[in-house]
Amino acid sequence: MPRYLAPGLGLVILTAIPSLAMAQASTEDLVRQGAYIARAADCMACHTNPGGKSYGGGYVISSPLGDIIATNISPSRQYGIGNWTETQFSRAVREGIAPEGHLYPAMPYTAYSGISDADIHALYLYFTKGTKPVDLPPERHTALPFPFNQRWLMAGWNLLYSTGKPMSAATTAAGGTQRGEYLVKVLAHCSTCHTPRNIGMSEDQSRFLAGADLGGWHAPNLTSDAISGLGGWSDDELKSYLRDGAAHGKSQAAGGMAEAVEHSLRHLNDADLDAIVRYLRTVKPVRNPNQSRPGFSVTTGKPVDLAVLDAPINRSPDALANASSINGAELYTGACASCHQLNGQGTHDQFYPSLTSNTAVGGPTAQNLVMAILKGVNRATNNGTVTMPAFEKQLNDAQVASVANYVLQRFGNDAIHVNAADVTLLKEGGAKPFLVRYAQIAAIGGVSIMAVLVFVILMIIRRKKRNSSKK
């Protein structure tokens, strides 16, 4: 190398080193940003099977259409999204169209359509550079019944209902009510569960966040209404519920909400939690016409038969294994009182919560009470794990109904009564939507009509050919 070139080459290298370092630092920052966005968007909850590897898929999402199996979104080139371009990634997340075809809206792309361009870029970098590939074949694939297994039908559904657009950087900036709106409507996709669905199974925006039934559970009203919604909650109670899954004297998270707390909300910073609270205060109030008081307004339990109070409590794990009683008081004494206490007030620190001042017991529906008895509670928080055993295998449906009615009568909304058939229905995921009940019949009928029309047309053509040959 000529001597006069050496100094110039050295200068070029010295100049390039800081640029490369800055590019590396910028990528690392974006990956960290993408990790936070993935937490806010709750990607982990659906795309990681319990006990499985992060983002390896396999989680079963119970939908009214049938079981939908979440896919592998790790950077695996064979089984995940390792071969996807950023454009393909963006289209899947925001439009519900993956390289392999249409996705079902169990993937909440109708909400994610609002993710800003900057956040999509950071999210893509996180999933391709910040996570480990899971090179395992899927154990199950989504196999919905006809006609829902025809994914191309989603193109028409999307034209009708998937109309969102990415929000601007100004709207998504940290701080303020706009940031809260972005988190609630887009990243945290709260309306996916908390907004009722119309006949086409799309969100009814006229009742935005007014509460909805999902998989047997009831996602409660999040509007600012003082009776049916969050108007009677303080800011601290709302923030505590988002962060820890519990607001003493109001409610505790279970089911899908417990998963949202565990995998997403408890990882948000204080500024974002405050922004969510501020935005929820602005949501238009929607009241349940059948509700005249807040679900947490029942603050004291009714007196109980002293004979029940004096009854011995069998606290062993197998106490109910062969139980046959359908007496709600006996069942409560044996199964519930050791944690919630005979008077229903829970423990002093409310680790085991009170059954009075509790929306699951005093609200307009007993769904969450019944589902908590059936499925239990398992919620990881920043302060430890909260658990309640599931009694689905220990109690039959009539027994679950009996203990639920006892709790309702003593500690909550005594106007509600549950029977065994109600419990059975909730175990099966609740009432099926209109579209699910009749789509298969309509589809088969439509195919039959088309077949008849084709047959008639073919017969007409055949007859014309015969007539022309005779001439």
C-alpha positions as semicolon CSV with decimal commas, in nm:
position;residue;x (nm);y (nm);z (nm)
1;M;0,000;0,000;0,000
2;P;0,144;0,344;-0,089
3;R;0,246;0,538;0,221
4;Y;0,041;0,841;0,123
5;L;-0,281;0,632;0,132
6;A;-0,230;0,494;0,483
7;P;-0,317;0,810;0,678
8;G;-0,630;0,865;0,469
9;L;-0,747;0,507;0,516
10;G;-0,687;0,534;0,891
11;L;-0,892;0,853;0,902
12;V;-1,180;0,680;0,719
13;I;-1,173;0,389;0,966
14;L;-1,161;0,621;1,268
15;T;-1,453;0,818;1,126
16;A;-1,657;0,502;1,061
17;I;-1,614;0,353;1,410
18;P;-1,833;0,609;1,590
19;S;-2,101;0,577;1,318
20;L;-2,109;0,199;1,354
21;A;-2,127;0,231;1,730
22;M;-2,413;0,480;1,704
23;A;-2,600;0,249;1,463
24;Q;-2,553;-0,042;1,702
25;A;-2,672;0,166;1,996
26;S;-2,972;0,285;1,795
27;T;-3,069;-0,074;1,705
28;E;-3,037;-0,185;2,067
29;D;-3,257;0,105;2,178
30;L;-3,519;0,012;1,920
31;V;-3,510;-0,352;2,028
32;R;-3,569;-0,243;2,388
33;Q;-3,852;-0,019;2,271
34;G;-3,998;-0,311;2,076
35;A;-3,981;-0,532;2,384
36;Y;-4,184;-0,276;2,579
37;I;-4,438;-0,247;2,297
38;A;-4,471;-0,626;2,286
39;R;-4,547;-0,623;2,659
40;A;-4,803;-0,344;2,619
41;A;-4,962;-0,535;2,330
42;D;-4,974;-0,855;2,541
43;C;-4,816;-1,070;2,267
44;M;-4,673;-1,313;2,521
45;A;-5,010;-1,419;2,665
46;C;-5,139;-1,567;2,339
47;H;-4,822;-1,674;2,160
48;T;-4,658;-1,861;2,448
49;N;-4,801;-2,190;2,565
50;P;-4,793;-2,234;2,945
51;G;-4,465;-2,408;3,021
52;G;-4,345;-2,356;2,665
53;K;-4,078;-2,137;2,510
54;S;-4,140;-1,766;2,461
55;Y;-4,337;-1,686;2,146
56;G;-4,323;-2,050;2,031
57;G;-4,700;-2,066;1,977
58;G;-4,930;-2,352;2,064
59;Y;-5,155;-2,164;2,307
60;V;-5,521;-2,258;2,260
61;I;-5,753;-1,960;2,223
62;S;-6,111;-2,069;2,290
63;S;-6,330;-1,865;2,057
64;P;-6,702;-1,892;1,972
65;L;-6,594;-2,033;1,634
66;G;-6,384;-2,308;1,793
67;D;-6,028;-2,348;1,917
68;I;-5,773;-2,122;1,748
69;I;-5,409;-2,224;1,793
70;A;-5,169;-1,932;1,830
71;T;-4,875;-1,949;1,592
72;N;-4,501;-1,937;1,644
73;I;-4,385;-1,573;1,614
74;S;-4,025;-1,634;1,715
75;P;-3,749;-1,563;1,457
76;S;-3,737;-1,931;1,358
77;R;-3,693;-1,949;0,981
78;Q;-3,868;-2,284;0,956
79;Y;-4,157;-2,248;1,197
80;G;-4,176;-1,879;1,288
81;I;-4,146;-1,539;1,123
82;G;-3,769;-1,544;1,061
83;N;-3,816;-1,514;0,685
84;W;-4,070;-1,232;0,700
85;T;-3,986;-0,886;0,574
86;E;-4,090;-0,585;0,780
87;T;-4,362;-0,513;0,524
88;Q;-4,501;-0,865;0,564
89;F;-4,481;-0,833;0,943
90;S;-4,664;-0,501;0,935
91;R;-4,936;-0,638;0,711
92;A;-4,995;-0,937;0,938
93;V;-5,006;-0,728;1,255
94;R;-5,209;-0,436;1,122
95;E;-5,421;-0,596;0,847
96;G;-5,451;-0,960;0,950
97;I;-5,291;-1,091;0,633
98;A;-4,982;-1,310;0,680
99;P;-4,768;-1,441;0,392
100;E;-4,958;-1,772;0,422
101;G;-5,301;-1,608;0,410
102;H;-5,568;-1,444;0,622
103;L;-5,557;-1,451;1,001
104;Y;-5,859;-1,477;1,228
105;P;-5,940;-1,169;1,441
106;A;-5,850;-1,365;1,755
107;M;-5,528;-1,192;1,654
108;P;-5,655;-0,840;1,737
109;Y;-5,540;-0,674;1,415
110;T;-5,851;-0,456;1,413
111;A;-5,697;-0,281;1,716
112;Y;-5,333;-0,319;1,607
113;S;-5,418;-0,140;1,282
114;G;-5,358;0,177;1,482
115;I;-4,997;0,094;1,578
116;S;-4,771;0,377;1,463
117;D;-4,507;0,320;1,195
118;A;-4,229;0,383;1,446
119;D;-4,367;0,125;1,689
120;I;-4,415;-0,134;1,413
121;H;-4,049;-0,089;1,317
122;A;-3,934;-0,133;1,677
123;L;-4,164;-0,431;1,723
124;Y;-4,024;-0,598;1,410
125;L;-3,668;-0,548;1,529
126;Y;-3,753;-0,695;1,867
127;F;-3,911;-1,010;1,726
128;T;-3,635;-1,066;1,470
129;K;-3,330;-0,957;1,672
130;G;-3,432;-0,950;2,038
131;T;-3,595;-1,292;2,082
132;K;-3,466;-1,646;2,045
133;P;-3,592;-1,873;1,766
134;V;-3,812;-2,163;1,869
135;D;-3,736;-2,434;1,615
136;L;-4,015;-2,672;1,710
137;P;-4,300;-2,789;1,484
138;P;-4,650;-2,701;1,602
139;E;-4,833;-2,975;1,789
140;R;-5,172;-2,856;1,664
141;H;-5,309;-2,641;1,385
142;T;-5,628;-2,436;1,381
143;A;-5,907;-2,648;1,234
144;L;-6,238;-2,464;1,256
145;P;-6,562;-2,618;1,127
146;F;-6,710;-2,520;0,790
147;P;-6,760;-2,244;0,683
148;F;-6,519;-2,076;0,923
149;N;-6,231;-2,288;0,795
150;Q;-6,254;-2,093;0,468
151;R;-6,004;-1,821;0,555
152;W;-6,063;-1,633;0,231
153;L;-6,400;-1,528;0,375
154;M;-6,205;-1,301;0,610
155;A;-6,138;-1,071;0,312
156;G;-6,505;-0,970;0,306
157;W;-6,518;-0,938;0,687
158;N;-6,212;-0,713;0,678
159;L;-6,371;-0,487;0,417
160;L;-6,666;-0,435;0,650
161;Y;-6,498;-0,414;0,987
162;S;-6,120;-0,367;0,966
163;T;-6,093;0,001;0,884
164;G;-5,838;0,137;1,131
165;K;-5,536;0,347;1,038
166;P;-5,198;0,390;1,211
167;M;-5,194;0,665;1,471
168;S;-4,944;0,947;1,441
169;A;-4,628;0,982;1,647
170;A;-4,780;1,285;1,821
171;T;-5,074;1,076;1,941
172;T;-4,854;0,794;2,065
173;A;-4,603;1,011;2,251
174;A;-4,557;0,950;2,622
175;G;-4,779;1,136;2,867
176;G;-5,133;1,270;2,850
177;T;-5,475;1,137;2,760
178;Q;-5,381;1,072;2,397
179;R;-5,117;0,825;2,508
180;G;-5,381;0,656;2,722
181;E;-5,614;0,634;2,424
182;Y;-5,336;0,475;2,217
183;L;-5,267;0,219;2,488
184;V;-5,634;0,135;2,551
185;K;-5,759;0,132;2,192
186;V;-5,451;-0,002;2,015
187;L;-5,169;-0,170;2,203
188;A;-5,362;-0,314;2,500
189;H;-5,664;-0,374;2,267
190;C;-5,902;-0,348;2,563
191;S;-6,210;-0,323;2,342
192;T;-6,144;-0,670;2,199
193;C;-6,282;-0,818;2,521
194;H;-6,471;-0,531;2,683
195;T;-6,687;-0,415;2,389
196;P;-7,003;-0,611;2,291
197;R;-7,016;-0,765;1,944
198;N;-7,277;-0,709;1,674
199;I;-7,440;-0,974;1,456
200;G;-7,128;-0,987;1,238
201;M;-6,911;-1,047;1,546
202;S;-6,744;-0,709;1,511
203;E;-6,721;-0,463;1,799
204;D;-7,030;-0,248;1,849
205;Q;-6,868;0,095;1,876
206;S;-7,192;0,251;2,003
207;R;-7,128;0,054;2,324
208;F;-6,753;0,097;2,337
209;L;-6,607;-0,069;2,649
210;A;-6,956;-0,132;2,791
211;G;-6,874;-0,492;2,887
212;A;-6,904;-0,822;2,701
213;D;-6,919;-1,199;2,752
214;L;-6,620;-1,403;2,644
215;G;-6,549;-1,771;2,697
216;G;-6,785;-1,793;2,994
217;W;-6,632;-1,489;3,167
218;H;-6,779;-1,140;3,166
219;A;-6,538;-0,860;3,076
220;P;-6,685;-0,573;3,280
221;N;-6,793;-0,224;3,183
222;L;-6,492;0,012;3,161
223;T;-6,681;0,328;3,077
224;S;-6,696;0,627;3,309
225;D;-7,048;0,542;3,430
226;A;-7,075;0,562;3,810
227;I;-7,308;0,262;3,844
228;S;-7,212;0,011;3,575
229;G;-6,861;0,134;3,496
230;L;-6,554;0,276;3,666
231;G;-6,699;0,611;3,774
232;G;-6,705;0,499;4,139
233;W;-6,340;0,391;4,140
234;S;-6,060;0,621;4,253
235;D;-5,751;0,676;4,037
236;D;-5,540;0,478;4,283
237;E;-5,785;0,186;4,275
238;L;-5,778;0,179;3,896
239;K;-5,401;0,193;3,886
240;S;-5,371;-0,078;4,151
241;Y;-5,603;-0,303;3,954
242;L;-5,405;-0,254;3,633
243;R;-5,070;-0,310;3,803
244;D;-5,158;-0,581;4,056
245;G;-5,489;-0,723;3,940
246;A;-5,660;-0,621;4,262
247;A;-5,841;-0,317;4,396
248;H;-5,946;-0,391;4,752
249;G;-6,314;-0,326;4,802
250;K;-6,379;-0,334;4,428
251;S;-6,255;-0,630;4,225
252;Q;-5,985;-0,890;4,154
253;A;-5,859;-1,003;3,814
254;A;-5,918;-1,361;3,700
255;G;-5,936;-1,543;3,368
256;G;-5,819;-1,343;3,069
257;M;-5,776;-1,028;3,276
258;A;-5,538;-1,209;3,511
259;E;-5,332;-1,306;3,205
260;A;-5,331;-0,944;3,087
261;V;-5,204;-0,827;3,425
262;E;-4,940;-1,100;3,444
263;H;-4,801;-1,071;3,094
264;S;-4,865;-0,708;3,010
265;L;-5,007;-0,443;3,240
266;R;-4,782;-0,496;3,542
267;H;-4,481;-0,433;3,318
268;L;-4,596;-0,085;3,211
269;N;-4,431;0,219;3,363
270;D;-4,618;0,454;3,595
271;A;-4,659;0,720;3,328
272;D;-4,840;0,477;3,098
273;L;-5,060;0,341;3,377
274;D;-5,154;0,698;3,470
275;A;-5,228;0,773;3,104
276;I;-5,463;0,474;3,083
277;V;-5,649;0,588;3,395
278;R;-5,682;0,942;3,257
279;Y;-5,820;0,817;2,927
280;L;-6,072;0,578;3,087
281;R;-6,214;0,878;3,272
282;T;-6,306;1,029;2,934
283;V;-6,486;0,724;2,790
284;K;-6,855;0,792;2,729
285;P;-7,064;0,641;3,013
286;V;-7,284;0,345;2,924
287;R;-7,518;0,208;3,190
288;N;-7,667;-0,139;3,214
289;P;-8,044;-0,071;3,233
290;N;-8,082;-0,366;3,470
291;Q;-7,835;-0,226;3,723
292;S;-7,930;0,031;3,987
293;R;-7,625;0,016;4,214
294;P;-7,252;-0,050;4,173
295;G;-7,142;-0,410;4,202
296;F;-6,922;-0,326;4,500
297;S;-7,200;-0,156;4,698
298;V;-7,292;-0,461;4,909
299;T;-7,056;-0,407;5,201
300;T;-7,186;-0,645;5,469
301;G;-7,291;-1,008;5,462
302;K;-7,627;-1,135;5,585
303;P;-7,642;-1,336;5,909
304;V;-7,585;-1,708;5,887
305;D;-7,722;-2,007;6,077
306;L;-7,508;-2,053;6,388
307;A;-7,513;-2,429;6,333
308;V;-7,320;-2,373;6,012
309;L;-7,075;-2,139;6,185
310;D;-7,004;-2,408;6,443
311;A;-6,963;-2,685;6,186
312;P;-6,609;-2,830;6,163
313;I;-6,415;-2,736;5,852
314;N;-6,223;-3,008;5,671
315;R;-5,923;-2,821;5,530
316;S;-5,754;-3,117;5,360
317;P;-5,697;-3,095;4,981
318;D;-5,914;-3,402;4,921
319;A;-6,204;-3,283;5,135
320;L;-6,436;-3,251;4,836
321;A;-6,308;-3,540;4,627
322;N;-6,612;-3,755;4,703
323;A;-6,847;-3,482;4,823
324;S;-7,211;-3,532;4,739
325;S;-7,376;-3,244;4,927
326;I;-7,570;-2,987;4,732
327;N;-7,618;-2,766;5,037
328;G;-7,454;-2,435;4,955
329;A;-7,379;-2,348;5,317
330;E;-7,202;-2,681;5,374
331;L;-7,007;-2,650;5,053
332;Y;-6,900;-2,297;5,134
333;T;-6,794;-2,396;5,484
334;G;-6,585;-2,685;5,353
335;A;-6,442;-2,533;5,036
336;C;-6,434;-2,155;5,072
337;A;-6,435;-2,046;5,435
338;S;-6,074;-2,141;5,505
339;C;-5,962;-1,853;5,280
340;H;-6,259;-1,616;5,253
341;Q;-6,365;-1,676;5,617
342;L;-6,707;-1,779;5,740
343;N;-6,819;-1,416;5,740
344;G;-6,692;-1,365;5,384
345;Q;-6,455;-1,085;5,481
346;G;-6,134;-1,252;5,364
347;T;-5,801;-1,204;5,539
348;H;-5,693;-0,883;5,706
349;D;-5,443;-0,798;5,430
350;Q;-5,702;-0,896;5,163
351;F;-5,462;-1,145;5,007
352;Y;-5,771;-1,364;5,019
353;P;-6,030;-1,103;4,924
354;S;-6,359;-1,018;5,082
355;L;-6,671;-1,146;4,908
356;T;-6,857;-0,829;5,005
357;S;-6,764;-0,506;4,828
358;N;-6,682;-0,730;4,533
359;T;-6,810;-0,677;4,179
360;A;-6,791;-1,049;4,098
361;V;-7,049;-1,116;4,370
362;G;-7,254;-0,796;4,381
363;G;-7,268;-0,714;4,009
364;P;-7,548;-0,772;3,758
365;T;-7,418;-1,115;3,651
366;A;-7,283;-1,418;3,836
367;Q;-7,064;-1,531;3,548
368;N;-6,729;-1,436;3,698
369;L;-6,822;-1,583;4,036
370;V;-6,914;-1,915;3,875
371;M;-6,608;-1,916;3,649
372;A;-6,377;-1,839;3,941
373;I;-6,523;-2,137;4,129
374;L;-6,480;-2,357;3,822
375;K;-6,143;-2,239;3,693
376;G;-5,984;-2,088;4,002
377;V;-5,749;-1,790;3,992
378;N;-5,382;-1,786;3,899
379;R;-5,228;-1,440;3,870
380;A;-4,859;-1,352;3,888
381;T;-4,797;-0,998;4,012
382;N;-4,495;-0,787;4,097
383;N;-4,558;-0,877;4,461
384;G;-4,596;-1,253;4,422
385;T;-4,845;-1,502;4,284
386;V;-5,214;-1,510;4,375
387;T;-5,389;-1,845;4,348
388;M;-5,729;-1,992;4,418
389;P;-5,792;-2,362;4,350
390;A;-6,022;-2,468;4,069
391;F;-6,319;-2,682;4,174
392;E;-6,430;-2,789;3,827
393;K;-6,321;-3,149;3,886
394;Q;-6,425;-3,165;4,251
395;L;-6,776;-3,025;4,228
396;N;-7,049;-3,112;3,981
397;D;-7,252;-2,841;3,812
398;A;-7,534;-2,857;4,066
399;Q;-7,288;-2,814;4,352
400;V;-7,118;-2,520;4,184
401;A;-7,459;-2,358;4,139
402;S;-7,544;-2,421;4,505
403;V;-7,228;-2,266;4,647
404;A;-7,256;-1,974;4,403
405;N;-7,614;-1,909;4,515
406;Y;-7,509;-1,922;4,880
407;V;-7,238;-1,661;4,816
408;L;-7,480;-1,443;4,619
409;Q;-7,749;-1,461;4,885
410;R;-7,517;-1,387;5,177
411;F;-7,259;-1,150;5,034
412;G;-7,380;-1,000;4,709
413;N;-7,663;-0,961;4,461
414;D;-7,936;-1,181;4,606
415;A;-8,161;-1,110;4,308
416;I;-7,953;-1,349;4,097
417;H;-8,006;-1,724;4,101
418;V;-7,786;-1,980;3,924
419;N;-7,886;-2,333;3,826
420;A;-7,687;-2,632;3,706
421;A;-7,776;-2,563;3,340
422;D;-7,628;-2,212;3,373
423;V;-7,303;-2,361;3,503
424;T;-7,291;-2,616;3,221
425;L;-7,340;-2,341;2,964
426;L;-7,059;-2,129;3,111
427;K;-6,826;-2,431;3,114
428;E;-6,895;-2,464;2,742
429;G;-6,798;-2,100;2,684
430;G;-7,138;-1,934;2,717
431;A;-7,415;-1,877;2,467
432;K;-7,309;-1,903;2,103
433;P;-7,339;-1,584;1,892
434;F;-7,606;-1,570;1,621
435;L;-7,346;-1,600;1,344
436;V;-7,199;-1,917;1,494
437;R;-7,539;-2,077;1,550
438;Y;-7,663;-2,029;1,196
439;A;-7,360;-1,979;0,970
440;Q;-7,313;-2,350;0,902
441;I;-7,680;-2,400;0,820
442;A;-7,676;-2,093;0,594
443;A;-7,356;-2,205;0,424
444;I;-7,483;-2,557;0,361
445;G;-7,811;-2,412;0,237
446;G;-7,625;-2,175;0,007
447;V;-7,413;-2,455;-0,136
448;S;-7,724;-2,667;-0,188
449;I;-7,900;-2,385;-0,372
450;M;-7,592;-2,329;-0,590
451;A;-7,578;-2,702;-0,666
452;V;-7,944;-2,702;-0,770
453;L;-7,891;-2,395;-0,991
454;V;-7,590;-2,556;-1,158
455;F;-7,792;-2,875;-1,215
456;V;-8,080;-2,679;-1,367
457;I;-7,845;-2,485;-1,597
458;L;-7,675;-2,806;-1,709
459;M;-8,014;-2,966;-1,785
460;I;-8,120;-2,662;-1,989
461;I;-7,797;-2,673;-2,189
462;R;-7,834;-3,047;-2,245
463;R;-8,192;-3,007;-2,364
464;K;-8,092;-2,731;-2,605
465;K;-7,821;-2,954;-2,749
466;R;-8,071;-3,238;-2,796
467;N;-8,319;-3,010;-2,969
468;S;-8,053;-2,871;-3,200
469;S;-7,929;-3,222;-3,291
470;K;-8,286;-3,327;-3,389
471;K;-8,302;-3,042;-3,636
